[in-house]
Every structure is written in C-alpha cells, then in structure tokens.
Amino acid sequence: MLETSMYGAYLGMALILAAFALETRGKISSRAPAYLWTMAIGQILLGIRAGVTQEWPFVALSVVWAGFAFYAIFVPNSAE
C-alpha cells in the first residue's frame, strides 16, 4: 500500500507534467496564473514527499521552484 505522501507526490508530478506539456504545446503561457499555480502546488506536493523521504536537495529545489511561482503570481512583472 502506498503512503499518503506518495499519493500527493503522484498528483504533484501529474500537475507539473500537465502544465509543462500545455506550455510546450503553446496552449498556456508560462506567465498565466493557472500555469504558475499548477507548478507551485505540484512542487509543494513533491516537496512534501521529498521531506518525508529526507531527500533534502529535492526539498530545497521544491521550495525554490514554488517560491518563484508564488513570486510571479503575487508580484506581477511591471513590463506586462
């Protein structure tokens, strides 16, 4: 039986891959709130699993990745 954190990791992975696939096919912009929220939530879910398994470099990557996504959501680029 899978641990609860593993279900979250699979969901996080699916969210990130879906957003990336849509972005690379030109269906969504990497600056779109839906893309950024999907990436942030996906990374948080993957980061939780990384913390449970004590994979600290991956935890750091998840925190930074989600942090940049949240920054882009809440501090819009002045050029846009």
C-alpha distances in whole Angstrom, upper triangle without the diagonal:
4,7,9,12,10,10,14,15,14,16,19,19,20,22,24,24,26,28,29,29,32,34,34,36,38,36,36,37,36,38,37,35,32,31,32,29,27,27,27,24,22,23,22,19,19,21,18,15,18,19,16,16,20,21,24,26,24,24,27,27,25,28,31,29,29,32,34,32,33,37,37,36,38,41,43,44,48,49,47
4,6,8,6,7,10,11,11,13,15,15,17,19,21,21,22,25,26,27,29,30,31,33,35,33,33,34,32,34,33,31,29,28,28,26,23,23,23,20,18,19,19,15,15,17,15,12,15,16,13,13,17,18,21,23,20,20,24,24,21,24,27,26,25,28,30,29,30,33,34,33,35,38,39,41,44,45,44
4,5,5,7,9,10,11,13,15,16,17,19,20,21,23,25,26,27,29,31,32,33,35,34,33,34,32,33,33,31,28,27,27,25,23,22,22,19,17,18,17,13,13,15,12,10,13,13,10,11,15,16,19,21,19,18,22,22,20,22,25,24,23,26,28,27,28,31,32,31,33,36,37,39,43,44,43
4,5,5,7,9,10,11,13,14,16,17,19,20,21,23,25,26,27,29,31,32,34,32,30,32,30,31,30,28,25,25,25,22,20,20,19,16,15,16,14,11,12,13,10,9,13,13,10,12,16,17,19,21,18,17,21,21,18,20,23,22,21,24,26,25,25,28,30,28,30,33,35,37,40,42,40
4,5,5,6,9,10,10,12,14,15,16,18,20,21,22,24,26,27,28,30,32,30,29,29,27,29,28,26,24,23,22,20,18,18,17,14,13,13,11,8,9,10,7,5,9,10,7,9,12,13,16,18,15,14,17,17,15,16,20,19,18,21,23,22,22,26,27,26,28,30,32,34,38,39,37
4,5,5,6,9,10,10,12,14,15,16,18,20,21,22,24,26,27,28,30,29,28,29,27,29,28,26,24,23,22,20,18,18,17,15,13,13,13,9,9,11,9,6,10,11,9,10,13,14,16,18,15,15,18,18,15,18,21,20,19,22,24,23,24,27,28,27,29,32,33,35,38,39,38
4,5,5,6,9,10,11,12,14,15,16,18,20,21,23,24,26,27,29,27,26,28,26,28,26,24,22,21,21,19,16,17,17,14,12,14,13,9,10,13,11,9,13,14,13,14,17,17,19,21,17,17,20,20,17,19,22,20,19,22,24,22,23,27,27,26,28,31,32,34,38,39,37
4,5,5,6,8,10,10,12,14,15,16,18,20,21,22,24,26,27,25,24,25,23,25,23,21,19,18,18,16,13,14,13,10,9,10,9,5,7,10,8,7,11,12,11,13,16,16,17,19,15,14,18,17,14,16,19,17,15,19,21,19,19,23,24,23,25,27,29,31,34,35,34
4,5,5,6,9,10,11,12,14,15,16,18,20,21,22,24,26,25,23,24,22,24,23,22,19,18,18,16,13,13,13,11,8,9,9,5,5,8,8,6,9,11,11,11,14,13,15,16,12,12,16,14,12,14,17,15,14,18,20,18,19,23,23,23,25,27,28,30,34,35,33
4,5,5,6,9,10,10,12,14,15,16,18,20,21,22,24,23,22,24,22,24,23,22,19,18,18,17,14,14,15,12,9,11,12,8,8,12,11,10,12,15,14,14,17,16,19,19,15,16,19,17,14,18,20,17,17,20,22,20,21,24,25,24,27,29,30,31,35,35,34
4,5,5,6,9,10,10,12,14,15,16,18,20,21,23,21,20,21,20,22,20,19,16,15,16,14,11,11,12,9,7,10,11,7,8,12,12,11,14,16,16,17,19,18,20,20,17,16,19,18,14,17,19,17,15,19,20,18,19,22,22,21,24,27,27,29,33,33,31
4,5,5,6,9,10,11,12,14,16,17,18,20,21,20,18,19,17,19,18,17,14,13,13,11,9,8,9,7,4,6,7,5,6,9,10,10,12,14,15,16,17,16,17,17,14,13,16,14,11,13,15,13,12,15,16,14,16,19,19,18,21,24,24,26,30,30,29
4,5,5,6,8,10,11,12,14,15,16,18,20,19,18,19,17,20,19,18,16,14,14,14,10,9,11,10,6,8,10,8,7,11,12,11,12,15,16,16,18,16,18,17,13,14,16,14,12,15,16,13,13,17,18,16,18,21,20,20,23,25,26,27,31,31,29
4,6,5,6,9,10,10,12,14,15,16,18,17,16,18,17,19,18,18,14,13,14,13,10,10,13,11,8,11,13,11,10,14,15,14,16,19,19,19,22,20,21,21,17,18,20,17,15,18,19,16,15,19,19,17,19,22,21,21,24,26,26,27,31,31,29
4,6,5,6,9,10,11,12,14,16,17,15,14,15,14,16,15,14,11,9,11,10,6,7,9,8,5,9,11,10,10,13,15,15,16,19,20,20,22,21,22,21,17,17,19,16,14,16,17,14,13,17,17,14,16,19,18,17,20,23,22,24,28,28,26
4,5,5,6,8,10,11,12,14,15,15,13,14,12,14,14,14,11,9,10,10,7,5,9,9,6,7,11,10,10,12,15,15,15,18,20,20,21,19,20,18,15,16,17,14,12,14,15,11,11,15,14,12,15,17,16,16,20,21,21,22,26,26,24
4,6,5,6,9,10,10,12,14,14,13,14,13,16,16,16,13,11,13,13,10,9,12,12,9,11,14,13,12,15,17,17,17,21,22,22,23,21,22,20,17,18,19,16,15,18,18,14,15,18,17,15,18,21,19,19,23,24,24,25,28,28,26
4,5,5,6,9,10,11,12,11,11,13,12,15,14,14,11,9,12,12,9,9,13,12,10,13,16,15,15,18,19,19,20,23,24,24,26,24,25,24,20,21,22,19,17,20,20,16,16,19,19,16,18,21,19,19,22,24,23,24,28,27,25
4,5,5,6,9,10,11,9,8,9,9,11,10,11,8,6,9,10,7,7,11,11,10,12,15,15,15,17,19,20,21,23,25,25,26,24,25,23,20,20,21,18,16,18,18,14,14,17,15,13,15,18,15,15,19,21,20,20,24,23,21
4,5,5,6,9,10,10,9,10,8,12,12,14,12,8,10,12,10,9,12,13,11,13,16,16,15,18,20,20,21,24,25,25,26,23,24,22,19,20,20,17,16,18,17,14,14,17,16,13,17,18,16,17,21,22,21,21,24,23,22
4,5,5,6,9,9,9,11,11,15,14,16,13,11,13,15,12,12,16,16,14,16,19,19,18,21,23,23,23,26,28,27,29,26,27,25,22,23,24,20,19,22,21,17,18,21,19,17,20,22,20,20,24,25,23,24,27,26,24
4,6,5,6,5,6,8,9,12,11,13,11,9,12,14,11,12,16,16,15,17,20,20,20,22,25,25,25,28,30,30,31,28,29,27,24,25,26,22,21,23,22,18,18,21,19,16,19,21,18,18,22,23,21,22,25,24,21
4,5,5,6,5,6,6,10,10,12,11,8,11,13,12,11,15,16,15,17,20,20,20,22,25,25,25,28,30,30,31,28,28,26,23,24,24,21,19,21,20,16,17,19,17,15,18,19,16,16,20,21,19,19,22,20,18
4,5,8,8,9,9,13,13,16,15,12,14,17,15,14,18,19,17,18,22,22,21,24,26,26,26,29,31,31,32,29,29,26,24,25,25,21,21,23,22,18,19,22,19,17,21,22,19,20,23,24,22,21,24,22,21
4,6,8,10,11,14,14,17,15,13,16,18,16,16,20,21,19,21,24,24,24,26,29,29,29,32,34,33,34,32,32,30,27,28,29,25,24,26,25,21,22,25,22,20,23,24,21,22,25,26,24,23,26,24,22
4,6,7,9,12,12,15,14,12,15,17,16,16,20,21,20,22,25,25,25,27,30,30,30,33,35,35,36,33,33,31,28,29,29,26,25,26,25,21,22,24,21,19,22,23,19,20,23,24,21,20,23,21,19
4,7,10,12,11,13,11,10,14,16,14,15,19,20,19,21,24,24,24,27,29,29,30,33,34,34,36,33,33,31,28,29,29,26,24,26,25,22,21,24,21,18,21,22,19,19,22,23,21,21,24,22,19
4,7,8,7,10,8,7,10,12,12,13,16,17,17,18,21,22,22,24,26,27,28,30,32,33,34,31,31,29,26,27,27,23,22,23,22,19,18,20,18,15,17,19,15,15,19,19,17,17,20,19,16
4,5,5,9,9,7,9,12,12,12,15,17,17,18,21,22,22,24,27,28,28,30,32,33,33,31,30,28,26,26,25,22,21,22,20,17,17,18,16,13,16,16,13,13,16,17,14,14,17,15,13
4,6,8,9,6,7,10,11,10,12,15,15,15,18,20,20,21,24,25,25,27,29,30,30,27,27,25,22,22,22,18,17,18,17,13,14,15,12,10,13,13,10,11,15,15,13,13,16,15,13
4,6,9,7,7,10,12,11,12,15,16,17,19,21,21,22,25,26,26,28,31,31,31,29,28,26,24,24,23,20,19,19,17,14,14,14,11,9,11,11,8,8,12,12,9,9,13,12,10
4,5,5,6,9,10,11,12,14,15,17,18,20,21,22,25,26,27,28,31,32,32,30,29,28,25,25,24,21,20,20,19,16,15,16,14,10,12,13,9,9,12,13,11,12,15,14,12
4,5,5,6,8,10,10,12,14,15,16,18,20,21,22,24,25,26,29,30,30,29,28,27,24,23,23,21,18,18,18,15,13,14,13,9,10,11,9,6,10,12,10,12,15,16,13
4,6,5,6,9,10,11,12,14,15,16,18,20,21,23,24,26,27,29,30,28,28,27,23,23,23,21,18,19,19,15,14,15,14,11,12,14,12,10,13,15,14,16,19,20,17
4,6,5,6,9,10,10,12,14,15,16,18,20,21,22,24,26,27,28,26,25,24,21,21,21,18,16,17,16,13,12,14,12,9,11,13,11,10,14,15,14,15,19,19,16
4,5,5,6,9,10,11,12,14,15,16,18,20,21,22,24,26,26,24,23,22,19,19,18,16,14,14,13,10,9,10,9,5,7,9,7,7,10,12,12,13,17,18,16
4,5,5,6,8,10,11,12,14,15,17,19,20,21,23,24,25,24,23,22,19,18,18,17,14,14,14,11,9,11,11,7,8,11,10,8,11,13,14,16,19,21,18
4,6,5,6,8,10,11,12,14,16,17,18,20,21,23,24,22,22,21,18,18,18,16,13,14,15,12,10,13,13,9,10,14,13,11,14,17,17,19,22,23,21
4,6,5,6,9,10,10,12,14,16,16,18,20,21,22,20,19,18,15,15,15,13,10,11,12,8,7,10,10,7,9,12,11,11,14,16,16,18,22,22,20
4,5,5,6,9,10,10,12,15,15,16,18,20,20,19,18,17,14,13,13,12,9,9,10,7,4,7,8,6,7,10,10,10,12,15,16,17,21,22,21
4,5,5,6,9,10,11,13,14,15,17,19,20,19,18,18,15,14,15,14,10,11,13,10,7,11,12,9,10,13,14,12,15,17,19,21,24,26,24
4,5,5,6,8,10,11,12,14,16,17,18,17,17,17,13,13,14,12,9,11,13,10,8,12,13,11,12,15,16,15,18,20,21,22,26,27,25
4,5,5,6,8,10,10,12,14,15,16,14,14,13,10,9,11,9,5,7,9,7,6,10,11,10,11,14,15,15,17,19,20,22,25,26,25
4,5,5,6,9,10,10,12,14,15,14,14,14,11,9,11,10,6,7,10,9,7,10,12,11,11,14,16,15,17,19,21,23,27,28,27
4,5,5,7,9,10,11,13,14,14,14,15,12,10,13,12,9,10,13,12,10,13,16,14,15,18,19,18,20,23,24,26,30,31,30
4,5,5,6,9,10,11,12,11,12,12,9,8,11,10,7,10,12,11,10,14,15,15,16,19,20,20,22,24,25,27,30,31,30
4,5,5,6,9,10,10,9,9,10,7,5,8,8,5,7,10,10,9,12,14,14,15,18,19,19,21,23,25,26,30,31,30
4,5,5,6,9,10,10,11,12,10,7,11,12,9,10,13,13,12,14,17,17,17,20,22,21,22,25,27,29,32,34,33
4,5,5,6,8,9,11,12,9,8,12,13,10,12,16,15,14,17,20,19,20,23,24,24,26,28,30,31,35,36,35
4,5,5,6,5,7,9,6,6,9,10,9,11,14,14,14,16,19,19,20,22,24,24,26,27,29,31,34,35,35
4,5,5,6,7,10,8,6,9,11,10,11,14,15,15,16,19,20,20,22,24,25,26,28,30,31,35,36,36
4,5,8,10,13,11,10,13,15,13,14,18,18,18,20,23,23,23,25,27,27,28,31,33,35,38,40,39
4,6,9,11,10,10,13,15,14,15,18,19,19,21,24,24,25,27,29,29,30,32,34,36,39,41,40
4,6,9,9,8,11,13,13,14,17,18,18,20,22,23,24,26,28,29,30,31,34,35,38,40,39
4,6,6,6,9,10,11,13,15,16,17,18,20,21,23,24,26,27,28,30,32,33,36,37,37
4,5,5,6,9,10,10,12,14,15,16,18,20,21,22,24,26,27,28,30,31,34,35,35
4,5,5,6,9,10,11,12,14,15,17,18,20,21,23,24,26,26,28,29,32,33,33
4,5,5,6,9,10,10,12,14,15,16,18,20,21,22,24,25,27,27,31,32,32
4,5,5,6,9,10,11,12,14,15,16,18,20,21,22,23,26,27,30,31,31
4,5,5,6,9,10,10,12,14,15,16,18,20,21,22,24,24,28,29,29
4,6,5,6,8,10,11,12,14,15,17,18,20,21,22,23,26,27,27
4,6,5,6,8,10,11,12,14,15,16,18,19,21,22,26,27,26
4,6,5,6,9,10,10,12,14,15,16,17,20,21,24,26,26
4,6,5,6,9,10,10,12,14,15,16,18,18,22,23,23
4,5,5,6,9,10,11,13,15,15,17,17,21,22,21
4,5,5,6,8,10,10,12,14,15,17,21,22,21
4,5,5,6,9,10,11,11,14,15,19,20,20
4,5,5,6,9,10,10,12,12,16,17,17
4,5,5,6,9,10,11,12,16,17,16
4,5,5,6,8,10,12,16,18,17
4,5,5,5,8,10,13,15,15
4,6,5,6,7,11,12,12
4,6,6,9,12,14,13
4,6,10,12,15,14
4,7,9,12,11
4,6,9,8
4,5,6
4,5
4
